[in-house]
Amino acid sequence: MSVLTGAYVDGASLLALRYRRYVAPAQGARQLGRQAGLKLSRQKGRGIDFAEVRPYEPGDDVRTIDWRVTARKQRVHTKVFREERERPVLFFVDQSQSLFFGSRQRLKSVAVAEATALLAWQALGEHDRVGGLVLGNDRFAVHRPFRNLRPVARFLYAIAEYNQALSRAGAARRENRVAAMLAFRRLVLTGYRIVLVSDFATDLDLWEELVHAIARHNRATLVQITDPLESELPPDDLYAVTDGQARLQFDSSDIALRRHFHARFEARLARVQSLCAHDHIAWRCLSTAEPDLLPALSRL
């Protein structure tokens, strides 16, 4: 199956996504900006990592001359930058209760799993190390980054395991999310690419703290999964909803109610986007209604 649908996902389906490819129109290298996502080109020219200062040699770029060292030693010296060849990619994969919802194609939890698998295989294809953390309602699993097939497969099977543990009777524990985010911060070192895949529907204060902490020395992308029913109420009619205990009836033809419902959704989107007001943080919003997530992810 090349496109995942339904309420649950299995590990074999996530492994099969390894062979999915998207051929984009010819264009320049995709850069990482606020809305651009991950920079996928591994050839980064002069690079960003400072290596050393050494005496100037004919042919060196004059723009890299270190004038302070030159003045101190009375001999021209130049800065040397190490070309960036590899950057580990870490995923924070949300499989908690708010993701167990969807009205089109797939549940949000399945969309999270699919998006993560596509990006993980893409990163491994770029010869980068891949790992991350999978968050459930009351537990989490940490997978350190490796650059080979088996650890990535174990990571994807863990995502499937947590996905299949979701049910209508589940409930997410805030203390588990706090512990998971602390564990993730310990996993992150300097110079990583970080991808957070969630609906960011709850505990935005915790997400904000995590994003600000990891973006100091890394590049991060927030992939937000939404569902059309979160944005717009269903067609005009009387509806009854329940959480298993309480039962509520509403009239979706109420214009004021529809406006208020949509405004709350837009406010949540705006709050998540505000977390990305940084040169090293990108944001992408994907819908469960997307017939295929790959084209949108290929632009990250």
Secondary structure by P-SEA (a helix, b strand, c coil): ccccccccccaaaaaacccbbbbcccccccccccccccccccccccccccccccccccccccccccaaaaaaacbbbbbbbccccbbbbbbbcccccccccccccccaaaaaaaaaaaaaaaaaaacccbbbbbbccccccccccccccaaaaaaaaaaaaaaaaccccbbbbaaaaaaaaaaaaaacccbbbbbbbcccccaaaaaaaaaaaaaccbbbbbbbbbcccccccccbbbbbbbcccbbbbbbcccaaaaaaaaaaaaaaaaaaaaaaccccbbbbbbbcccccaaaaaaac
